[in-house]
Amino acid sequence: MHLTRAYLNPRRQGAIKLIGNPRAMHALIMGCFPDQPPAPPGQTAPRVLWRLDSDDVRRPVLWTVSPTRPDLTQLIEDAGWAAAETPQWESKPYGPLLDRIETGQRYAFRLTASPTYRTASPAPNQRGRRLPHTTARNQLRWLTDKAHQHGFTIPPAGSPNDLGPDGEVPLQLQLRHRGKNTFGKHDHQDKPIRVTLTTATYEGALDVTDPQAFRTLLTTGIGLGRAYGCGLLTLARLSAIT
């Protein structure tokens, strides 16, 4: 596995097209893996996760986690600073970090996800509709509800006995950004459709409870919309959030 960081130039036409269209970004990223192994018959290809962080609007950061090392030369030429004196992308083996994960460790983290829920089944043998969570409260609860099955918990912000205004224990978790993006794609019958993706970017702290489940989360993602920049959780020391 590899963790890769690249910088985009939002003033370039190529970057403008990519930043506003997750489908186009996904297609370009998937073309950056010359050594991507083919999927065995009947199985899904190894997952490539990505996330675009635009905290610095002058220099957005693209993160990817992938089974093999990408070559982002074309991406930088089309949408970055190709003539910069300093390297504009770097890729590091992800294995050493994954191998160090143990129960009880605490990390700062960042995650952009598409929090959703399923409505009640309308009839026997029928599944309910998949809808996005649109309120901050429900988006936060979505992640805390998902945490256990993915091998982590969110620690309290203060004493476990301190209750917030809503009567719940405040957690080391916040929403840094909430957004909605609509873009075009083609369905399985090659008909053009519009896709609306509701996203939430989380920051906070987490405690590892199940190392194996947590490693799976880091390498395969969480939630829907993973092809469109959702599901990638990254870690950092508690003094900073990546």
HELIX and SHEET records of a PDB file:
HELIX    1   1 GLN A   13  ILE A   19  1                                   7    
HELIX    2   2 PRO A   22  MET A   30  1                                   9    
HELIX    3   3 THR A   73  ALA A   79  1                                   7    
HELIX    4   4 GLY A   95  ARG A  100  1                                   6    
HELIX    5   5 ALA A  136  ALA A  147  1                                  12    
HELIX    6   6 HIS A  148  HIS A  150  5                                   3    
HELIX    7   7 PRO A  211  THR A  220  1                                  10    
HELIX    8   8 ARG A  226  TYR A  228  5                                   3    
SHEET    1   A 4 LEU A  49  ASP A  53  0                                        
SHEET    2   A 4 VAL A  61  SER A  66 -1                                        
SHEET    3   A 4 HIS A   2  TYR A   7 -1                                        
SHEET    4   A 4 TRP A  89  PRO A  93 -1                                        
SHEET    1   B 4 PHE A 152  THR A 153  0                                        
SHEET    2   B 4 PRO A 192  VAL A 208 -1                                        
SHEET    3   B 4 ARG A 106  ALA A 113 -1                                        
SHEET    4   B 4 LEU A 233  ALA A 236 -1                                        
SHEET    1   C 2 THR A 116  ARG A 118  0                                        
SHEET    2   C 2 ARG A 130  PRO A 132 -1                                        
SHEET    1   D 3 PHE A 152  THR A 153  0                                        
SHEET    2   D 3 PRO A 192  VAL A 208 -1                                        
SHEET    3   D 3 LEU A 173  HIS A 186 -1                                        
END                                                                             
